[in-house]
């Protein structure tokens, strides 16, 4: 190995990486250039910054010494110093395998890339990561990232060979109080089921982030004429003699679904983001990463 040219060693090392991780790292590297050096606010001991006091916050949070220097009230924020675990979940259900154009990735592929790219950014920041629903313990660093990528690759192989129906919502797991949870999927399940799943985690004070991933065709319903829509998760099929006649109602219902998801997550103190597969993956990744590290929603 010592006499092997460096380029051959690099090629050999790259060939051993899971394909998902290779693409995810490319996306993560693009975003990392724009967020390098950011720190996370929290309950550490190192001073980070002063920020304006916001109505509704407890007055004990006000730094009166700093506030006395101006006519405004300020809050002292500290840097988060202890690594925490961010739990990741990617919707594996059949509806995620949809793409309205062969030139676009299906929703599942995009969701997997975003999951791994987010994991890559998190381990670079010293966070621990874990995949929800698997026995593998949380870990940090490149080893944990590679382990997560391998688990996802094996999961894909198993699912492609299995005939069992896969859950479109995460099953409940006993996460530590105040853990961080990221859920990526299309969230087209009945709203009452989504609400129940999220509230199970919220009751343990788990802080969550939802990213809804849809195909552009699901956004606009661009089809014309007679169309027979077949459900991907055993919902049956529905036929329209003139699909354009229901387009406006469909869009209104999708908008109402998004509003309901946004209202639900807001009521729980969670973040909600949306993404379509014709958009750059980097845009959604940046929004998610900032939501976790900076509390940006």
C-alpha positions as CSV (number, residue, x, y, z in Angstrom):
1,X,0.0,0.0,0.0
2,X,2.9,2.3,0.8
3,X,4.1,2.2,-2.8
4,X,0.7,2.7,-4.3
5,X,0.3,6.1,-6.0
6,X,-1.8,8.6,-3.9
7,X,-4.4,9.0,-6.6
8,X,-5.0,5.2,-6.6
9,X,-5.3,5.2,-2.8
10,X,-7.8,8.0,-3.0
11,X,-9.8,6.3,-5.7
12,X,-9.9,3.1,-3.7
13,X,-11.0,4.9,-0.5
14,X,-13.7,6.7,-2.4
15,X,-15.0,3.6,-4.0
16,X,-15.6,2.1,-0.6
17,X,-18.0,4.9,0.4
18,X,-21.7,4.3,0.2
19,X,-23.1,6.0,-3.0
20,X,-25.6,7.9,-0.9
21,X,-22.9,9.4,1.2
22,X,-20.8,10.5,-1.7
23,X,-23.7,12.7,-3.1
24,X,-24.7,13.8,0.4
25,X,-21.1,15.0,1.1
26,X,-21.2,17.1,-2.0
27,X,-24.4,18.8,-0.9
28,X,-23.0,19.3,2.7
29,X,-19.8,20.7,1.5
30,X,-21.6,23.4,-0.5
31,X,-23.6,24.5,2.5
32,X,-20.7,24.2,4.9
33,X,-18.9,27.0,3.1
34,X,-21.7,29.4,4.0
35,X,-22.1,28.4,7.6
36,X,-18.5,27.8,8.7
37,X,-17.8,29.2,12.1
38,X,-21.4,29.5,13.3
39,X,-22.0,28.6,16.9
40,X,-25.1,27.4,18.7
41,X,-26.9,29.3,21.4
42,X,-27.8,27.3,24.5
43,X,-27.0,26.8,28.2
44,X,-23.2,26.8,28.2
45,X,-20.9,29.0,30.1
46,X,-19.2,30.9,27.3
47,X,-20.7,34.3,26.4
48,X,-21.8,34.4,22.7
49,X,-23.7,37.7,22.1
50,X,-26.2,40.2,23.2
51,X,-29.5,40.4,21.4
52,X,-32.7,42.5,21.8
53,X,-35.2,41.4,24.4
54,X,-38.4,40.1,22.9
55,X,-41.9,40.6,24.3
56,X,-43.0,37.5,26.2
57,X,-39.6,36.4,27.5
58,X,-39.1,36.3,31.2
59,X,-37.7,39.6,32.5
60,X,-35.0,37.7,34.5
61,X,-33.4,37.0,31.1
62,X,-32.6,40.7,30.7
63,X,-29.0,41.8,31.1
64,X,-29.6,45.0,33.1
65,X,-26.0,46.2,32.9
66,X,-25.9,46.1,29.1
67,X,-29.4,47.5,28.9
68,X,-28.5,50.5,31.0
69,X,-26.1,51.6,28.3
70,X,-28.9,52.3,25.8
71,X,-32.7,52.8,25.7
72,X,-33.3,49.2,24.9
73,X,-33.3,45.9,26.8
74,X,-30.9,43.2,25.9
75,X,-30.5,39.5,26.6
76,X,-27.1,37.8,27.1
77,X,-26.8,34.6,25.1
78,X,-24.3,31.8,25.8
79,X,-22.8,29.3,23.5
80,X,-23.9,25.6,23.7
81,X,-20.8,23.7,24.7
82,X,-22.1,20.1,25.4
83,X,-22.7,17.9,22.4
84,X,-26.2,16.6,22.1
85,X,-27.8,13.9,20.0
86,X,-29.8,14.8,16.9
87,X,-32.1,11.9,15.9
88,X,-32.9,11.6,12.2
89,X,-35.8,9.9,10.4
90,X,-36.4,9.6,6.7
91,X,-39.9,8.4,5.4
92,X,-39.4,5.0,3.7
93,X,-43.0,4.5,2.6
94,X,-44.1,3.8,-1.0
95,X,-45.4,7.3,-1.7
96,X,-41.8,8.6,-1.3
97,X,-40.8,6.7,-4.5
98,X,-42.8,9.0,-6.7
99,X,-41.2,11.3,-9.3
100,X,-43.2,13.2,-12.0
101,X,-40.2,13.3,-14.3
102,X,-37.5,10.7,-15.0
103,X,-35.0,13.6,-15.0
104,X,-35.7,14.4,-11.4
105,X,-34.8,12.3,-8.3
106,X,-37.8,10.7,-6.6
107,X,-38.8,12.0,-3.2
108,X,-37.1,9.2,-1.3
109,X,-33.7,9.7,-2.9
110,X,-33.8,13.4,-2.1
111,X,-34.9,12.8,1.4
112,X,-32.1,10.3,1.9
113,X,-29.5,12.7,0.5
114,X,-30.8,15.5,2.8
115,X,-30.7,13.2,5.9
116,X,-27.1,12.2,5.3
117,X,-26.0,15.7,4.3
118,X,-27.5,17.1,7.5
119,X,-25.8,14.4,9.5
120,X,-22.5,15.4,7.8
121,X,-22.9,19.0,8.9
122,X,-23.9,18.0,12.4
123,X,-20.9,15.8,13.0
124,X,-18.6,18.6,11.7
125,X,-20.1,20.8,14.5
126,X,-19.4,18.2,17.2
127,X,-23.0,16.9,17.5
128,X,-23.9,13.3,18.1
129,X,-26.2,11.7,15.5
130,X,-28.5,8.7,15.5
131,X,-31.0,7.1,13.1
132,X,-34.5,6.8,14.7
133,X,-35.9,3.3,14.9
134,X,-32.5,1.5,14.9
135,X,-30.6,-0.1,17.8
136,X,-27.3,1.5,16.8
137,X,-26.3,3.9,19.6
138,X,-25.7,7.6,19.0
139,X,-22.2,8.5,17.8
140,X,-20.1,11.4,16.7
141,X,-17.4,12.0,14.1
142,X,-16.8,10.5,10.7
143,X,-17.2,6.9,12.0
144,X,-20.7,7.7,13.1
145,X,-21.5,9.2,9.7
146,X,-20.2,6.2,7.8
147,X,-22.1,3.9,10.1
148,X,-25.4,5.8,9.5
149,X,-24.8,5.8,5.7
150,X,-24.2,2.0,5.7
151,X,-27.4,1.4,7.8
152,X,-29.4,3.5,5.3
153,X,-28.0,1.6,2.3
154,X,-28.7,-1.8,3.9
155,X,-32.2,-0.6,4.8
156,X,-32.9,0.3,1.2
157,X,-31.8,-3.1,0.0
158,X,-34.0,-4.8,2.6
159,X,-37.0,-2.7,1.7
160,X,-36.6,-3.3,-2.0
161,X,-36.7,-7.1,-1.3
162,X,-39.6,-6.9,1.2
163,X,-43.3,-6.9,0.4
164,X,-44.4,-5.4,3.8
165,X,-46.0,-2.0,3.9
166,X,-43.7,0.6,5.3
167,X,-44.8,3.2,7.8
168,X,-45.2,6.7,6.5
169,X,-44.8,8.1,10.0
170,X,-42.1,7.4,12.7
171,X,-43.0,4.9,15.3
172,X,-42.7,6.1,18.8
173,X,-39.2,5.7,20.4
174,X,-38.2,6.6,24.0
175,X,-35.9,9.5,23.3
176,X,-34.2,11.5,26.1
177,X,-36.0,14.6,27.3
178,X,-35.0,17.7,25.4
179,X,-33.6,15.6,22.5
180,X,-33.5,17.0,19.0
181,X,-35.5,15.2,16.3
182,X,-35.5,15.8,12.5
183,X,-38.3,14.2,10.4
184,X,-38.1,14.2,6.6
185,X,-41.0,12.9,4.5
186,X,-44.0,14.0,2.4
187,X,-46.4,14.0,5.4
188,X,-49.5,13.2,3.3
189,X,-50.9,10.9,6.0
190,X,-54.2,11.9,7.7
191,X,-53.6,14.9,9.9
192,X,-54.9,13.3,13.1
193,X,-52.2,10.5,12.7
194,X,-49.5,13.1,12.1
195,X,-50.6,15.1,15.2
196,X,-50.7,12.0,17.4
197,X,-47.2,11.0,16.2
198,X,-45.7,14.4,16.9
199,X,-47.3,15.0,20.2
200,X,-45.9,11.7,21.6
201,X,-42.5,13.2,21.2
202,X,-43.5,16.7,22.2
203,X,-44.8,15.5,25.6
204,X,-41.2,14.5,26.4
205,X,-40.1,18.0,25.5
206,X,-38.4,16.8,22.4
207,X,-37.6,19.6,20.0
208,X,-38.5,18.7,16.4
209,X,-38.0,19.9,12.9
210,X,-40.2,18.8,9.9
211,X,-39.2,18.9,6.3
212,X,-41.9,18.2,3.8
213,X,-40.5,16.9,0.5
214,X,-42.9,16.9,-2.5
215,X,-42.5,16.5,-6.3
216,X,-43.4,19.5,-8.4
217,X,-46.2,17.5,-10.0
218,X,-47.8,17.1,-6.6
219,X,-47.6,20.8,-6.1
220,X,-49.3,21.9,-9.4
221,X,-51.2,18.9,-10.7
222,X,-50.1,19.7,-14.3
223,X,-51.9,16.8,-16.0
224,X,-54.5,17.3,-18.8
225,X,-57.5,15.4,-20.0
226,X,-58.4,11.9,-18.7
227,X,-56.2,10.6,-15.9
228,X,-56.4,7.6,-13.6
229,X,-54.4,8.1,-10.4
230,X,-53.3,5.0,-8.7
231,X,-52.4,5.1,-5.0
232,X,-48.9,3.9,-4.1
233,X,-49.9,2.8,-0.6
234,X,-53.0,0.6,-1.2
235,X,-55.4,3.6,-1.3
236,X,-57.0,2.3,-4.6
237,X,-57.3,4.5,-7.7
238,X,-59.4,7.5,-8.8
239,X,-60.3,8.5,-12.3
240,X,-60.9,12.0,-13.6
241,X,-62.4,12.6,-17.1
242,X,-61.0,16.1,-17.0
243,X,-58.3,16.5,-14.4
244,X,-58.0,20.3,-15.1
245,X,-61.5,20.7,-13.6
246,X,-60.3,19.7,-10.1
247,X,-56.8,21.4,-10.3
248,X,-57.8,24.5,-8.3
249,X,-59.6,22.5,-5.6
250,X,-56.6,20.2,-5.4
251,X,-54.2,23.1,-4.9
252,X,-56.4,24.6,-2.2
253,X,-56.4,21.3,-0.4
254,X,-52.6,21.0,-0.6
255,X,-52.3,24.6,0.7
256,X,-54.7,23.8,3.6
257,X,-52.6,20.8,4.4
258,X,-49.4,22.9,4.5
259,X,-51.1,25.5,6.7
260,X,-52.3,22.7,9.1
261,X,-48.8,21.3,9.3
262,X,-47.3,24.7,9.9
263,X,-49.9,25.5,12.7
264,X,-49.4,22.1,14.3
265,X,-45.6,22.4,14.5
266,X,-45.8,26.0,15.6
267,X,-48.1,25.0,18.5
268,X,-45.5,22.5,19.6
269,X,-42.6,24.9,19.2
270,X,-41.2,22.8,16.3
271,X,-39.8,24.0,13.0
272,X,-41.5,23.4,9.7
273,X,-39.9,23.6,6.3
274,X,-40.9,22.7,2.7
275,X,-39.0,21.5,-0.3
276,X,-39.7,20.3,-3.8
277,X,-37.4,18.0,-5.7
278,X,-36.8,20.5,-8.6
279,X,-35.1,22.9,-6.1
280,X,-31.5,22.6,-5.1
281,X,-31.0,20.3,-2.1
282,X,-28.6,22.8,-0.6
283,X,-31.5,25.3,0.0
284,X,-33.5,22.9,2.2
285,X,-30.3,21.7,3.9
286,X,-29.3,25.2,4.9
287,X,-32.8,25.9,6.3
288,X,-32.8,22.7,8.4
289,X,-29.3,23.2,9.7
290,X,-30.0,26.8,10.8
291,X,-33.2,25.7,12.4
292,X,-31.2,23.3,14.6
293,X,-28.2,25.4,15.3
294,X,-29.6,28.9,15.4
295,X,-33.3,28.3,16.1
296,X,-34.2,29.9,12.7
297,X,-37.6,28.8,11.4
